[in-house]
C-alpha cells in the first residue's frame, strides 16, 4: 500500500511541476498512467514498481487537411483541449477549426492492457466485434467526401527498442520477422496493413527481457512505419482517413518479463479464438473431404501453356510474343501414371485457359482449344480423379487485359481518386489493369457456373490476397477497402460452394477463416525481388497462430526444387506441406524425379503428423541462425540446417515430461523430423543412431505401442532404419 501510494503521488507530482493542477491519472489492477496535458506525453507504471514501463511518451499527432505540419495531441496542438478523468479512463476532446468540430481520444486501462480510441464522435466502446463490412451499396459521394484528416499517429514510441537493449521488434511480415540493432536495417520503411510486402496480420510488438508489448489494431486504413534511429528502433502506427469514419482503435498488452515472439503469437491466436475467427482444419476437412490431399500429400501445379507478350524495344518495335508449350493435358495424366507411390495429391491446372497463363482474364474460357479444348480437359480431369487424387485450377479476378472481350475500354477497372484506372503489372498477356472486385465477383459467378460440370474440386484464385485492398472511385461501381474485402470474401465463399477446397496467393488474416491454403506467405530464402524477401530475420510466426487452421506454402516462384535445397527446409520449418511445379522437361529428368520422391516422402509424412497442432516452440541453435529447431505440439521435433556445411548441435526434447539433450549431426542442407511414430534424417547421427554416411533415412519403432499417445521418440527404444530410395 505504501509503495502504491508513493507511486501515485510521485507520478502526479513529477508531471505536475510548473502546472496549476495535478496531472490526470488512471489506474487498473496492474498499471497506472499519467498524462501531461500541456505537452501531450504520458508515463506508464506497473503498480508496485518504481521504474516506469515507459515515460515521456508522446500521445501522437493529427495532420489536418490544408495544414503544413501535424498537430500534437496536447494543449500545445489543440489549445481548447478538455480532459475528463474517470477511474480507469481518460476522455480527451480536441476542438479544431470553425463550426464546433472536434476529435475525441480515449485512453483506458484494463488489467495489463492499454486501450486507445480516436474518432470524430465520442467513443463509447473501446473495442468492437461487430461486422464492419458494408451491408448495402456504397456511393461515390461517400468515397469523395472530404477527409477528416491526412494522417493520425497514436503512441508512436510505445513499441520501440533502445540501443543496448536485448530483444527485438516483431513484425508479421510474410510468415514473421525479427528486427534488432544487429539486423543493420537503417532505412525507414512503411508496412501497409494487408499488402503483399506489408503486414499479413493486424498486430506487431517488441520483446525485451524486462517486458514484452503486444500491439493490436482494429482499423483497416493502417500503415506501420519502421523507424531506424541511432539510439532507438520504432514501430509507429500511421492511420489514414476511413470513408466510414470508423474509430481508430488499438490495444497494447504488456505481457511481462521473459516473454518472446511466440507469446505474441499465442496472444493473437487467443484473441482470434475468443472472436470465433479461428476455424480449424479439422472443421474444414469435415466440409471438404478432398482437403485431405493437402494434409497428407502435396500441392502441385502443372503448367500447360503461356504466350508471353514482349515490351517494345528502344526503337518502339514490339518483338513477337514468346510461346511456352509446357505440356499437354494428357502428359500430366501420363506422369501421374508413372508415380504410383503418390497417393495423396492436389493437381492444379495452370495456364490451361484459351490462350494460357495470365492472358484474357477474366475471359479465359474455354480450356485451350489447341490442346483439345473442353472435351480433353474434362476427360483428363476425370482420369486424375479416378486415381483417387484431387484436381483444382488456377484462376484470376484481380487482373484484366485489354485483349479480353470484357475489357470494354476499362469500364470494369478499379478507378483511383484521380479518376484514372489503376494500372497493374506487365505479365504474359502484356499490360494488365486492375479489375474492380465488384464486377470481378460477377465475372467469377459467370465463369464458375460454366465450369460447374468440369469435375474440379479445388480452386486457386491468384493475387486475391496478394494485392492490397482498394478504394474504387468508379461512378458505376464505387467501394471502400471495406467493400473490397466484402467482395473478395464473397468470391472465396462462391469458389468454395462450386468447387470445395479454396486457396489464394500470399494470404492475410482477414481471409484465413474462408481459405484452406495460402501460397506465398512462406518466405522464399532465395527471393530475387527485395519485396519478396524477409525483412530482418525470418521466423515461423504464422505457423504458431494458424498451422492447424490453414496450410501454408511459398510462392509459385519458390517451389521445391533440387537446385534450391533451402526451399524444402523452409517448407519443413512451416510444418512440412510441400508445393511443386511440374513441367514437361522435368518429368523425365532423373535428378528431379529422385528429389521429388525423396521430398514428397518426407514432407507428406511430416504434414500428416503436424496439421492438427500449431508450432509451440522455435529456436536458433547457432549464432549464424542457420540451424533452427521447431516443435509442433508436444512431441514433434523438426530441425533444419540451412548452411552448406555439416553441423553438429545439441537439441532438447521433452520425453515423458523430462528435458533430454540429444546430439545431432546434420548434412549440409540436412534435417531431422522426429515424431512419435516416424522420423526422417538427412545426416549421419541422431543420438545413439549412427549412419555410415550422409543420406536420406527413415526410422520407425520396431515394436508398436498400445496407444500412440504413449509413444515417445526417446533413444532407449529400438528403431528400424532404412534409406529412402525411389523404390521405397
URRA-V257176 format. One line per field, one symbol per residue. phi: phi as a letter, one per 20 degrees, with the letter a starting at -180 (. if undefined). psi: psi as a letter, one per 30 degrees, with the letter a starting at -180 (. if undefined). burial: b if it has 24 or more other C-alpha atoms within 12 Angstrom, else e. Layout:
BEGIN
phi->???
psi->???
burial->???
END
This chain:
BEGIN
phi->.ffffgfffffffffdgmdebffgbcccfccccddeffemdcccdegnceeffbbleffpbcdegndebfdffaffecgegccdddgcbddddcfbmdnmfbdccccbdcledddcbcaecgeeffbccffefgecfedffffefgffbeaccclfdfebcegnefpafcceeleqbdcbfffmedefbedffmcgdddecebbacdcgeaddddcdcbfeccceedddgdaddcdfccdfegelffedccddeenemecffffffffffffffemdcfefgffffecgffgfeecbbdcedfdbbddfdffefeneefffeddefaegffffffffecffedcadedfcmefgcnflcmgedefeggffdomfffgfffgffffffnddccbebbcddcdfffgffllnfdffdffendfeeeeddgenfddefffffgffffffffffefdfnfcbcddfmgddfffdeddffebfaefffffffffffffffffecofccbempcffdffddebddoeffefdgeeffeefdndfceffffddfecbedcfffecffbfecffffffffgeoofdccdcdgfegdegfffffgffffgfffffffddfecdfdbbbedbffmedccccdmdcddcccdeeecfcccdcececlndececfbddfglebccccgcabccdrcbcmeeddfbfadcdccffdfefcffefceeeeeecedbfecffd
psi->eeeeeeeeeeeeeefgkglflkkkkllafflkkkkjeefhllkkkkkgkfkkellhkkealkjkkflfllkkilffeifgkkkkjlegkkjkkiklalggkllkkkkkkjbgkkkkkklglkkdkfllglkfkkfaklleeeegkklelekkkkhfgejlklkfklalkkkhjbfkkkkafffgjfkkkkjkkhlegbkflhllakklefkkkkkkkikeiklkkjkjlegkkljkkkklkkffhkkjklkjkjfalgkaffeeeeeeeeeeeefhgiklfeeeeefifffffffgbljkkjkekkjjlklkafggkjllkkkjielleeeeeeeeegiffjfkkjkjkkhfaegakhkgkghfllljefgfaeeeeeeeeeeeeffglkkalklkgfkkkffkefehhgfglkklfggkkkkaljaegaklljkkfefeeeeeeeeeefgfgfgkgkkjjkfegeklkkkkgkfeiklleeeeeeeeeeeeeeeeeefckkllkcklffgfffkflkjffkkjfhkekefflljbkklheeffegegfkkklllffhlkkffiffeeeeeeegffkkklkjleffegjeeeeeeeeeeeeeeefeefffffllkfkkkkflffhfkkkkkkbfgjkkkkjglgkkkklkkkkjjhgkkkkkkkjklkhalkjjlegklkkjagkjbfjklelkakklklkekklekfffkkilgflkkjkkkklfe.
burial->eeeeeebbebbbebbbeeeeeebbbbbbebbbbbbbbbbbbbbbbbbeeeebbbbbbbbbbbbbeeeeeebbbbbebbeebbbbbeebbbbbbbbbeeeeebbbbbbbbbebbbbbbbbbbbbeebbeeeeebeeeebebebbbeeebbbbbbbbbbbbbbbeeeebbbbbbbbbbbbbbbeeebeeeebbbbbbbbbbbbbbbbbbbeebbbbbbbbbbbbbbbbbbeeebbbbbbbbbbbbbbbbbbbbbbbbbeebbbbbbbbbbbeebeeeeebbbbeebbeebbbbbbbbbbbbbbbbbbbbbbeeeeeeeeeeeeeeebbbbbbbbbebbeebeebbbbbbbbbbbbbbbbbbbbbbbbbbbeebebbebbbebbbbbbebebbbbbbbbbbbbbbbbebbeebbbbbbbeeeebbbbeebbbbbbbbbbbbbbbbbbbebbeebeebbbbbbbbbbbbbbbbbbbbbbebbbbbbbbbbbbbbbbbbbbebbbbbbbbbbbbbbbbbbbbbbbbbbbbbeeeeebbbbbbbbbbbbbbbbbbbbbbbbbbbbbbbeebbbbbbbbbbbbbbbbbbbbebbeeeebbbbbbbbbbbbbbbbbbbbbbbbbbbbbeeeeebbbbbbbbbbbbbbbbbbeebbbbbbbbbeeeeeeebbbbbbbbbbbbbbbbbbbbbbbbbbebebeebbbbbbbbeeeeeeeeebbbbbeeebebebbeeee
END
